[in-house]
Amino acid sequence: MPDRPRIVVLGGGFGGVGAIKKLGDADADVLLVDQHDYHTFQPLLYQVATDLLEPPTVGHPLRDLFHDQANVKVKQATVTGIDLDERRVSFVEMKPVSYDYLVLGLGATVNFFGVAGAPKYAFPMYTLPDAVRLKEHVLERWTAADRDPDLIDDGALNVVIVGAGATGVESAGALAELYRQNLNKDYPDVPQDKARIVVVEAGDAVLPMFKKGLQTYAAKALEKRTVEIMLGEVVESIEPTRVRLKSGTVLNAHTLIWGAGLQANPLVSGLGLELQHGNRIAVGPDLTVPGHPEVYGVGDIAWITDTKTKQVLPQLGSVALQSGEHVGATIARRVAGKSTKPFAYKDKGTMAAIGRHAAVVQMLGGKTMKGRKAQFAWRSVHLALLPTNEDRAKAVVDWVGSELTHQRVGRITVDVDE
Ligand SMILES: Cc1cc2nc3c(=O)[nH]c(=O)nc-3n(C[C@H](O)[C@H](O)[C@H](O)COP(=O)(O)OP(=O)(O)OC[C@H]3O[C@@H](n4cnc5c(N)ncnc54)[C@H](O)[C@@H]3O)c2cc1C
């Protein structure tokens, strides 16, 4: 069918997958390209890093998601450039591809804000390899300290988490539960009270995007889990075993988790477009890129202004999924010669899970929840975002198992090089 339009979707995250799911009936050829052969469920990466979930729950094979969509092909390749005027995309591993419609769903990446040593020594949390690397590093440090107690005073078990946004708070809470409920029993010779988990935040509160009451609740919930919170402190440099703060304080820590900032995929800087805060592309109400009605931006790469509230939507899974679905449906309508509508976001709330029975939820309208009720809402929203029922079942089994027994399934290290 050489005359069918070709729709190229770059990125198989929430945005890209959401778009393709709505293109099943389109009389068009759809090509999805991602550098990985799996869809990454970023919101649960910290649960892989802290042994609560196993990697396959958080990474689903992309090809498997589209078996029932005959018009979809999936290629694993790394995008190197996008020529919007020539309507062509280039890759490392395969020949360039041209398109009639393009969906940009390449997401965001870590922003180290130029902090010395961060690219080399910090552990970011954006990809599945990031999460597995962190999990294995933490287990390796406990095992090393178990063999050589001198390492404990040197900070082998201490973890500094930079940033008290949702990523930092969720990682700190989960790590504290792993330390105090599991690793303390796994390593009875290690004095676990000497293992510190410290959150360093430049601002004056944890969860700065939440209301005051939820901030206070989250800080108390973290402290109850033995997490130390340092507010108004900025990380100056990171070495393998030390973290230096601008105030002059030096923290002994062999692990630093970076949860402090993100920026849109660096490929956007080659598009010749005006970019907004965080290098995001300001898309129109229909999610098209300015000057290119055949190109759409979805998810974290896009600066989407809500048509109702006029607020810029946050970089969240539900925003990415809904914007992707809207673009898929819009392109399907355009291919069929039908009219289209502007994007309207249905708020699912901004949320953070601090630990067992502790979470916070805030809706765009201002309504809030905390505690068990919020944890239930958090789980419902995240289960809905998982791509298949099989993934949902796996997550529920692991969550319920840990709820009943405090067990964490992933506390092993597999060395593929041995
Ligand atoms: C640690 C963490 C916790 C989070 N927690 C929550 C939460 O609790 N709730 C919530 O709603 N949201 C959460 N988010 C945000 C949410 O995960 C993102 O908003 C969402 O994943 C964005 O979807 P996306 O499709 O735009 O991009 P992504 O999901 O990032 O997908 C982008 C895709 O593009 C691919 N890609 C990138 N560069 C290239 C390239 N050069 N070539 C080929 N492919 C490429 C990537 O492999 C990836 O598959 C969290 C994010 C992180 C990092």
The ligand as a Tripos MOL2 file, in Angstrom:
@<TRIPOS>MOLECULE
LIG
   53    58     1     0     0
SMALL
NO_CHARGES

@<TRIPOS>ATOM
      1 C1         11.9330    8.3140   38.8440 C.3       1 LIG1
      2 C2         10.6650    8.8410   38.2410 C.ar      1 LIG1
      3 C3          9.4820    8.7450   38.9610 C.ar      1 LIG1
      4 C4          8.2930    9.1980   38.4180 C.ar      1 LIG1
      5 N1          7.1470    9.0560   39.1370 N.ar      1 LIG1
      6 C5          5.9780    9.3900   38.5820 C.ar      1 LIG1
      7 C6          4.7580    9.1440   39.2510 C.ar      1 LIG1
      8 O1          4.7520    8.6400   40.3830 O.2       1 LIG1
      9 N2          3.5880    9.4430   38.6360 N.ar      1 LIG1
     10 C7          3.5730    9.9780   37.3800 C.ar      1 LIG1
     11 O2          2.4930   10.2150   36.8250 O.2       1 LIG1
     12 N3          4.7010   10.2590   36.7200 N.ar      1 LIG1
     13 C8          5.9040    9.9670   37.2790 C.ar      1 LIG1
     14 N4          7.0610   10.2110   36.6130 N.ar      1 LIG1
     15 C9          7.0060   10.9030   35.3310 C.3       1 LIG1
     16 C10         6.6170    9.9710   34.1850 C.3       1 LIG1
     17 O3          7.3140    8.7580   34.2750 O.3       1 LIG1
     18 C11         6.9330   10.6780   32.8870 C.3       1 LIG1
     19 O4          6.1840   11.8680   32.8580 O.3       1 LIG1
     20 C12         6.5840    9.8330   31.6730 C.3       1 LIG1
     21 O5          7.3630    8.6480   31.6580 O.3       1 LIG1
     22 C13         6.8220   10.6020   30.3820 C.3       1 LIG1
     23 O6          6.4530    9.7980   29.3130 O.3       1 LIG1
     24 P1          7.0450   10.0780   27.8800 P.3       1 LIG1
     25 O7          6.3790    9.1010   26.9670 O.co2     1 LIG1
     26 O8          6.9750   11.5020   27.5530 O.co2     1 LIG1
     27 O9          8.5950    9.7640   28.0040 O.3       1 LIG1
     28 P2          9.3680    8.4660   28.5020 P.3       1 LIG1
     29 O10         8.5030    7.5890   29.3110 O.co2     1 LIG1
     30 O11        10.6310    8.9580   29.0780 O.co2     1 LIG1
     31 O12         9.6840    7.7110   27.1320 O.3       1 LIG1
     32 C14        10.6200    8.1990   26.2100 C.3       1 LIG1
     33 C15        11.0950    7.0620   25.3360 C.3       1 LIG1
     34 O13        11.9790    7.6020   24.3540 O.3       1 LIG1
     35 C16        13.0640    6.7150   24.1860 C.3       1 LIG1
     36 N5         14.2190    7.4930   23.6970 N.ar      1 LIG1
     37 C17        14.8240    8.5280   24.3010 C.ar      1 LIG1
     38 N6         15.8440    8.9970   23.5480 N.ar      1 LIG1
     39 C18        15.8640    8.2290   22.4420 C.ar      1 LIG1
     40 C19        16.6600    8.2240   21.2610 C.ar      1 LIG1
     41 N7         17.6580    9.1130   21.0630 N.pl3     1 LIG1
     42 N8         16.4160    7.2910   20.3070 N.ar      1 LIG1
     43 C20        15.4160    6.3830   20.4850 C.ar      1 LIG1
     44 N9         14.6210    6.3490   21.5600 N.ar      1 LIG1
     45 C21        14.8300    7.2610   22.5270 C.ar      1 LIG1
     46 C22        13.3060    6.1430   25.5730 C.3       1 LIG1
     47 O14        13.9840    4.9060   25.5070 O.3       1 LIG1
     48 C23        11.8830    6.0080   26.1190 C.3       1 LIG1
     49 O15        11.3380    4.7340   25.8840 O.3       1 LIG1
     50 C24         8.2710    9.7740   37.1300 C.ar      1 LIG1
     51 C25         9.4590    9.8870   36.4160 C.ar      1 LIG1
     52 C26        10.6490    9.4200   36.9570 C.ar      1 LIG1
     53 C27        11.9140    9.5210   36.1650 C.3       1 LIG1
@<TRIPOS>BOND
     1     1     2 1
     2     2     3 ar
     3     2    52 ar
     4     3     4 ar
     5     4     5 ar
     6     4    50 ar
     7     5     6 ar
     8     6     7 ar
     9     6    13 1
    10     7     8 2
    11     7     9 ar
    12     9    10 ar
    13    10    11 2
    14    10    12 ar
    15    12    13 ar
    16    13    14 ar
    17    14    15 1
    18    14    50 ar
    19    15    16 1
    20    16    17 1
    21    16    18 1
    22    18    19 1
    23    18    20 1
    24    20    21 1
    25    20    22 1
    26    22    23 1
    27    23    24 1
    28    24    25 2
    29    24    26 1
    30    24    27 1
    31    27    28 1
    32    28    29 2
    33    28    30 1
    34    28    31 1
    35    31    32 1
    36    32    33 1
    37    33    34 1
    38    33    48 1
    39    34    35 1
    40    35    36 1
    41    35    46 1
    42    36    37 ar
    43    36    45 ar
    44    37    38 ar
    45    38    39 ar
    46    39    40 ar
    47    39    45 ar
    48    40    41 1
    49    40    42 ar
    50    42    43 ar
    51    43    44 ar
    52    44    45 ar
    53    46    47 1
    54    46    48 1
    55    48    49 1
    56    50    51 ar
    57    51    52 ar
    58    52    53 1
@<TRIPOS>SUBSTRUCTURE
     1 LIG1         1 GROUP 0 **** ****
